Amino acid sequence: MGRRGYAPGDEKQFTGRQLELLQKAADEVQFLLDRGYDIKSVTTFVGNHYMFSERQRLALARSVSAKEYIQKRIHKELLQIRREYLPETVHIDGFNTIITLEVALSGSPVLYCRDGVLRDLAGLRGTYRIIDKTQEALRLLLGHLELLDIQEVVFYLDAPVSNSGRLSGLIRECSHEYHISVQTQIIPDVDRVLERMEGVISGDAIILNRCQNWLNIMPLILEQMECVWKIHL
């Protein structure tokens, strides 16, 4: 058993009055980002004002982007702009995508961000272990890709992260249940590769800014799930 992306103080920090303050702070962060201020200095400044925890500041940093970048991402998102002409092959930011699904399945906070992307508060920091939610996360992901008639999926996993080989094996094992060609690549720098791709699935803001186009599939998946802890900032 494992509850991915959960911290003991989450019920207090992301509900009630604290959630109201976070939503107010998110508007202030948005205002400053739209005027060219740096996200780190802005979340420090606003976070200090409200005396937020590091975890609350992280939620602000992951949820809010300058409107310039939000529009840029939205204009490249294929499920909105040309759903009937999706690419045959999609390229998945493996750990990023799977962990967010594990977090949702664990009943831990999932951030519904201002660019329409779902993100989490789980920290990878070079370590990963497969939990009891991993296989279900993979089945949800592959099942929805099959519904979209995607022909081929390539999962990119960061080589320096522990258990990348085990996760690669589990992905290939789960893929036999679906009519999709599935590959896994364990490489040193996933971000740099995906930044050049089209048909990307990731929640990483920098990748979404730089890639040719992407698919925002995560909201579709979570719509079908019960008891997801959704936080809108």
Beta strands, then each sheet from edge to edge (+ up, - down):
strand 1: 89-93
strand 2: 109-112
strand 3: 118-120
strand 4: 152-158
strand 5: 181-187
strand 6: 200-201
strand 7: 229-232
sheet 1: 5+ 4+ 1+ 6+
sheet 2: 3+ 2- 7-
end
